[in-house]
Amino acid sequence: MTEKLIDRNPDVLGGTPVFSGTRVPVRILMEHLEAGDRLDDFLDDYPTVTREQAVALLERATVQLVGDAR
């Protein structure tokens, strides 16, 4: 995914990180997964977020966590 994944704009939800092109906070995906929801459940609830965006975010988070563990 070459386009911007996350936006932070003080005029959109007070600068909360959101999926680019949406008003869906990134933390909502994490909250769904922590609650045991499937990725498809999240995507059904937030259709403005694409599967590609969600997977790219999870991949980025994984890389950052694995990098920190080394």
N, CA, C and O atoms as CSV, one atom per row, in Angstrom:
chain,resi,resn,atom,element,x,y,z
A,1,MET,N,N,0.862,-1.170,0.000
A,1,MET,CA,C,0.000,0.000,0.000
A,1,MET,C,C,0.907,1.230,0.000
A,1,MET,O,O,1.686,1.438,0.931
A,2,THR,N,N,0.799,2.034,-1.042
A,2,THR,CA,C,1.686,3.176,-1.177
A,2,THR,C,C,1.056,4.473,-0.700
A,2,THR,O,O,1.772,5.434,-0.419
A,3,GLU,N,N,-0.258,4.524,-0.602
A,3,GLU,CA,C,-0.886,5.755,-0.140
A,3,GLU,C,C,-0.822,5.846,1.383
A,3,GLU,O,O,-0.554,4.864,2.075
A,4,LYS,N,N,-1.072,7.038,1.872
A,4,LYS,CA,C,-1.025,7.294,3.311
A,4,LYS,C,C,-2.038,6.422,4.046
A,4,LYS,O,O,-3.189,6.303,3.626
A,5,LEU,N,N,-1.603,5.819,5.138
A,5,LEU,CA,C,-2.436,4.893,5.884
A,5,LEU,C,C,-3.213,5.575,7.011
A,5,LEU,O,O,-4.377,5.254,7.248
A,6,ILE,N,N,-2.570,6.511,7.700
A,6,ILE,CA,C,-3.159,7.164,8.867
A,6,ILE,C,C,-3.105,8.672,8.687
A,6,ILE,O,O,-2.109,9.222,8.217
A,7,ASP,N,N,-4.193,9.331,9.067
A,7,ASP,CA,C,-4.243,10.797,9.081
A,7,ASP,C,C,-4.395,11.277,10.517
A,7,ASP,O,O,-5.049,10.643,11.344
A,8,ARG,N,N,-3.775,12.409,10.782
A,8,ARG,CA,C,-3.969,13.129,12.052
A,8,ARG,C,C,-4.214,14.580,11.698
A,8,ARG,O,O,-3.326,15.282,11.214
A,9,ASN,N,N,-5.425,15.008,11.946
A,9,ASN,CA,C,-5.818,16.362,11.589
A,9,ASN,C,C,-6.590,16.933,12.773
A,9,ASN,O,O,-7.579,16.343,13.209
A,10,PRO,N,N,-6.148,18.075,13.298
A,10,PRO,CA,C,-6.847,18.650,14.448
A,10,PRO,C,C,-8.321,18.937,14.187
A,10,PRO,O,O,-9.105,19.051,15.129
A,11,ASP,N,N,-8.708,19.056,12.912
A,11,ASP,CA,C,-10.097,19.328,12.569
A,11,ASP,C,C,-10.943,18.056,12.454
A,11,ASP,O,O,-12.161,18.132,12.291
A,12,VAL,N,N,-10.300,16.893,12.538
A,12,VAL,CA,C,-11.012,15.616,12.455
A,12,VAL,C,C,-10.809,14.872,13.771
A,12,VAL,O,O,-9.713,14.397,14.067
A,13,LEU,N,N,-11.868,14.779,14.547
A,13,LEU,CA,C,-11.834,14.093,15.844
A,13,LEU,C,C,-10.702,14.591,16.742
A,13,LEU,O,O,-10.095,13.820,17.485
A,14,GLY,N,N,-10.436,15.881,16.661
A,14,GLY,CA,C,-9.444,16.497,17.540
A,14,GLY,C,C,-8.025,16.000,17.346
A,14,GLY,O,O,-7.209,16.082,18.264
A,15,GLY,N,N,-7.721,15.485,16.162
A,15,GLY,CA,C,-6.368,15.016,15.886
A,15,GLY,C,C,-6.140,13.547,16.206
A,15,GLY,O,O,-5.015,13.059,16.097
A,16,THR,N,N,-7.188,12.839,16.600
A,16,THR,CA,C,-7.081,11.402,16.846
A,16,THR,C,C,-6.635,10.714,15.559
A,16,THR,O,O,-7.176,11.022,14.496
A,17,PRO,N,N,-5.673,9.796,15.611
A,17,PRO,CA,C,-5.263,9.083,14.394
A,17,PRO,C,C,-6.437,8.277,13.821
A,17,PRO,O,O,-7.051,7.465,14.513
A,18,VAL,N,N,-6.725,8.521,12.558
A,18,VAL,CA,C,-7.814,7.828,11.870
A,18,VAL,C,C,-7.266,7.177,10.605
A,18,VAL,O,O,-6.219,7.570,10.089
A,19,PHE,N,N,-7.997,6.172,10.116
A,19,PHE,CA,C,-7.648,5.598,8.825
A,19,PHE,C,C,-7.805,6.691,7.779
A,19,PHE,O,O,-8.820,7.386,7.749
A,20,SER,N,N,-6.821,6.838,6.939
A,20,SER,CA,C,-6.827,7.883,5.930
A,20,SER,C,C,-8.097,7.830,5.085
A,20,SER,O,O,-8.521,6.763,4.640
A,21,GLY,N,N,-8.693,8.997,4.875
A,21,GLY,CA,C,-9.899,9.100,4.070
A,21,GLY,C,C,-11.178,8.742,4.814
A,21,GLY,O,O,-12.253,8.683,4.216
A,22,THR,N,N,-11.061,8.501,6.123
A,22,THR,CA,C,-12.231,8.144,6.931
A,22,THR,C,C,-12.238,8.988,8.202
A,22,THR,O,O,-11.353,9.814,8.426
A,23,ARG,N,N,-13.243,8.763,9.016
A,23,ARG,CA,C,-13.289,9.343,10.360
A,23,ARG,C,C,-13.241,8.218,11.398
A,23,ARG,O,O,-13.695,8.394,12.529
A,24,VAL,N,N,-12.693,7.069,11.011
A,24,VAL,CA,C,-12.636,5.895,11.886
A,24,VAL,C,C,-11.289,5.877,12.615
A,24,VAL,O,O,-10.243,5.708,11.988
A,25,PRO,N,N,-11.319,6.050,13.932
A,25,PRO,CA,C,-10.068,6.013,14.692
A,25,PRO,C,C,-9.385,4.647,14.589
A,25,PRO,O,O,-10.040,3.605,14.625
A,26,VAL,N,N,-8.076,4.672,14.463
A,26,VAL,CA,C,-7.269,3.458,14.379
A,26,VAL,C,C,-7.497,2.584,15.613
A,26,VAL,O,O,-7.538,1.358,15.504
A,27,ARG,N,N,-7.645,3.196,16.767
A,27,ARG,CA,C,-7.800,2.436,18.016
A,27,ARG,C,C,-9.040,1.552,17.997
A,27,ARG,O,O,-9.093,0.552,18.714
A,28,ILE,N,N,-10.039,1.904,17.187
A,28,ILE,CA,C,-11.261,1.110,17.116
A,28,ILE,C,C,-10.955,-0.292,16.589
A,28,ILE,O,O,-11.529,-1.272,17.064
A,29,LEU,N,N,-10.058,-0.391,15.614
A,29,LEU,CA,C,-9.673,-1.710,15.113
A,29,LEU,C,C,-9.057,-2.528,16.238
A,29,LEU,O,O,-9.405,-3.693,16.429
A,30,MET,N,N,-8.142,-1.917,16.979
A,30,MET,CA,C,-7.493,-2.637,18.079
A,30,MET,C,C,-8.502,-3.052,19.146
A,30,MET,O,O,-8.414,-4.153,19.690
A,31,GLU,N,N,-9.450,-2.183,19.444
A,31,GLU,CA,C,-10.477,-2.507,20.440
A,31,GLU,C,C,-11.335,-3.690,19.987
A,31,GLU,O,O,-11.677,-4.555,20.793
A,32,HIS,N,N,-11.680,-3.727,18.710
A,32,HIS,CA,C,-12.454,-4.853,18.179
A,32,HIS,C,C,-11.667,-6.155,18.333
A,32,HIS,O,O,-12.205,-7.164,18.789
A,33,LEU,N,N,-10.404,-6.123,17.953
A,33,LEU,CA,C,-9.592,-7.340,18.029
A,33,LEU,C,C,-9.380,-7.770,19.476
A,33,LEU,O,O,-9.413,-8.964,19.776
A,34,GLU,N,N,-9.165,-6.818,20.371
A,34,GLU,CA,C,-8.998,-7.143,21.793
A,34,GLU,C,C,-10.258,-7.794,22.363
A,34,GLU,O,O,-10.179,-8.636,23.257
A,35,ALA,N,N,-11.419,-7.399,21.841
A,35,ALA,CA,C,-12.688,-7.946,22.313
A,35,ALA,C,C,-12.970,-9.328,21.716
A,35,ALA,O,O,-13.964,-9.966,22.062
A,36,GLY,N,N,-12.098,-9.782,20.824
A,36,GLY,CA,C,-12.276,-11.099,20.221
A,36,GLY,C,C,-13.027,-11.089,18.902
A,36,GLY,O,O,-13.352,-12.143,18.356
A,37,ASP,N,N,-13.301,-9.895,18.392
A,37,ASP,CA,C,-13.979,-9.800,17.100
A,37,ASP,C,C,-13.022,-10.178,15.980
A,37,ASP,O,O,-11.805,-10.031,16.094
A,38,ARG,N,N,-13.604,-10.663,14.907
A,38,ARG,CA,C,-12.808,-10.970,13.718
A,38,ARG,C,C,-12.594,-9.678,12.916
A,38,ARG,O,O,-13.327,-8.704,13.085
A,39,LEU,N,N,-11.597,-9.686,12.059
A,39,LEU,CA,C,-11.351,-8.533,11.193
A,39,LEU,C,C,-12.585,-8.247,10.352
A,39,LEU,O,O,-12.934,-7.087,10.136
A,40,ASP,N,N,-13.244,-9.293,9.877
A,40,ASP,CA,C,-14.451,-9.089,9.066
A,40,ASP,C,C,-15.557,-8.388,9.847
A,40,ASP,O,O,-16.329,-7.619,9.273
A,41,ASP,N,N,-15.640,-8.644,11.144
A,41,ASP,CA,C,-16.635,-7.952,11.974
A,41,ASP,C,C,-16.356,-6.453,11.987
A,41,ASP,O,O,-17.265,-5.638,11.823
A,42,PHE,N,N,-15.094,-6.104,12.183
A,42,PHE,CA,C,-14.701,-4.695,12.166
A,42,PHE,C,C,-15.044,-4.068,10.813
A,42,PHE,O,O,-15.641,-2.993,10.753
A,43,LEU,N,N,-14.667,-4.739,9.744
A,43,LEU,CA,C,-14.900,-4.193,8.405
A,43,LEU,C,C,-16.391,-4.051,8.109
A,43,LEU,O,O,-16.800,-3.115,7.421
A,44,ASP,N,N,-17.201,-4.971,8.621
A,44,ASP,CA,C,-18.655,-4.843,8.454
A,44,ASP,C,C,-19.189,-3.627,9.207
A,44,ASP,O,O,-20.080,-2.931,8.719
A,45,ASP,N,N,-18.638,-3.371,10.403
A,45,ASP,CA,C,-19.077,-2.236,11.210
A,45,ASP,C,C,-18.591,-0.895,10.661
A,45,ASP,O,O,-19.241,0.132,10.860
A,46,TYR,N,N,-17.451,-0.904,9.971
A,46,TYR,CA,C,-16.837,0.330,9.465
A,46,TYR,C,C,-16.503,0.163,7.984
A,46,TYR,O,O,-15.336,-0.006,7.630
A,47,PRO,N,N,-17.505,0.207,7.122
A,47,PRO,CA,C,-17.289,-0.064,5.698
A,47,PRO,C,C,-16.430,0.969,4.966
A,47,PRO,O,O,-16.023,0.729,3.829
A,48,THR,N,N,-16.150,2.105,5.590
A,48,THR,CA,C,-15.278,3.082,4.928
A,48,THR,C,C,-13.814,2.689,5.035
A,48,THR,O,O,-12.974,3.248,4.330
A,49,VAL,N,N,-13.494,1.740,5.905
A,49,VAL,CA,C,-12.126,1.228,6.014
A,49,VAL,C,C,-12.022,0.003,5.111
A,49,VAL,O,O,-12.862,-0.895,5.172
A,50,THR,N,N,-10.991,-0.025,4.277
A,50,THR,CA,C,-10.811,-1.177,3.395
A,50,THR,C,C,-10.023,-2.277,4.103
A,50,THR,O,O,-9.300,-2.029,5.067
A,51,ARG,N,N,-10.183,-3.480,3.605
A,51,ARG,CA,C,-9.408,-4.602,4.137
A,51,ARG,C,C,-7.911,-4.304,4.002
A,51,ARG,O,O,-7.128,-4.605,4.903
A,52,GLU,N,N,-7.530,-3.720,2.888
A,52,GLU,CA,C,-6.122,-3.405,2.655
A,52,GLU,C,C,-5.590,-2.440,3.710
A,52,GLU,O,O,-4.470,-2.602,4.194
A,53,GLN,N,N,-6.388,-1.439,4.066
A,53,GLN,CA,C,-5.972,-0.493,5.109
A,53,GLN,C,C,-5.796,-1.201,6.447
A,53,GLN,O,O,-4.792,-1.003,7.132
A,54,ALA,N,N,-6.762,-2.017,6.815
A,54,ALA,CA,C,-6.716,-2.702,8.111
A,54,ALA,C,C,-5.523,-3.656,8.183
A,54,ALA,O,O,-4.808,-3.685,9.185
A,55,VAL,N,N,-5.311,-4.428,7.131
A,55,VAL,CA,C,-4.194,-5.371,7.123
A,55,VAL,C,C,-2.864,-4.625,7.146
A,55,VAL,O,O,-1.937,-5.027,7.850
A,56,ALA,N,N,-2.767,-3.548,6.384
A,56,ALA,CA,C,-1.528,-2.764,6.374
A,56,ALA,C,C,-1.233,-2.190,7.757
A,56,ALA,O,O,-0.079,-2.163,8.185
A,57,LEU,N,N,-2.257,-1.738,8.448
A,57,LEU,CA,C,-2.054,-1.209,9.799
A,57,LEU,C,C,-1.557,-2.304,10.736
A,57,LEU,O,O,-0.627,-2.083,11.512
A,58,LEU,N,N,-2.167,-3.476,10.668
A,58,LEU,CA,C,-1.751,-4.587,11.521
A,58,LEU,C,C,-0.326,-5.032,11.188
A,58,LEU,O,O,0.446,-5.367,12.087
A,59,GLU,N,N,0.017,-5.037,9.919
A,59,GLU,CA,C,1.387,-5.388,9.519
A,59,GLU,C,C,2.383,-4.364,10.058
A,59,GLU,O,O,3.449,-4.729,10.553
A,60,ARG,N,N,2.033,-3.087,9.961
A,60,ARG,CA,C,2.920,-2.033,10.477
A,60,ARG,C,C,3.104,-2.177,11.984
A,60,ARG,O,O,4.218,-2.047,12.491
A,61,ALA,N,N,2.021,-2.442,12.693
A,61,ALA,CA,C,2.097,-2.616,14.142
A,61,ALA,C,C,2.976,-3.817,14.494
A,61,ALA,O,O,3.766,-3.757,15.435
A,62,THR,N,N,2.838,-4.891,13.745
A,62,THR,CA,C,3.638,-6.092,13.991
A,62,THR,C,C,5.120,-5.794,13.790
A,62,THR,O,O,5.947,-6.193,14.609
A,63,VAL,N,N,5.457,-5.106,12.722
A,63,VAL,CA,C,6.858,-4.767,12.448
A,63,VAL,C,C,7.416,-3.911,13.566
A,63,VAL,O,O,8.546,-4.130,14.005
A,64,GLN,N,N,6.650,-2.941,14.036
A,64,GLN,CA,C,7.130,-2.088,15.114
A,64,GLN,C,C,7.311,-2.856,16.414
A,64,GLN,O,O,8.278,-2.623,17.140
A,65,LEU,N,N,6.401,-3.760,16.716
A,65,LEU,CA,C,6.509,-4.538,17.954
A,65,LEU,C,C,7.669,-5.517,17.882
A,65,LEU,O,O,8.411,-5.666,18.853
A,66,VAL,N,N,7.834,-6.178,16.761
A,66,VAL,CA,C,8.929,-7.140,16.604
A,66,VAL,C,C,10.263,-6.397,16.647
A,66,VAL,O,O,11.237,-6.877,17.227
A,67,GLY,N,N,10.290,-5.226,16.028
A,67,GLY,CA,C,11.518,-4.424,16.039
A,67,GLY,C,C,11.887,-4.001,17.450
A,67,GLY,O,O,13.068,-3.963,17.796
A,68,ASP,N,N,10.888,-3.680,18.271
A,68,ASP,CA,C,11.146,-3.277,19.650
A,68,ASP,C,C,11.633,-4.440,20.508
A,68,ASP,O,O,12.355,-4.239,21.485
A,69,ALA,N,N,11.234,-5.662,20.136
A,69,ALA,CA,C,11.574,-6.834,20.936
A,69,ALA,C,C,13.012,-7.298,20.710
A,69,ALA,O,O,13.535,-8.088,21.495
A,70,ARG,N,N,13.637,-6.830,19.677
A,70,ARG,CA,C,15.008,-7.280,19.368
A,70,ARG,C,C,16.035,-6.597,20.183
A,70,ARG,O,O,17.226,-6.872,20.033
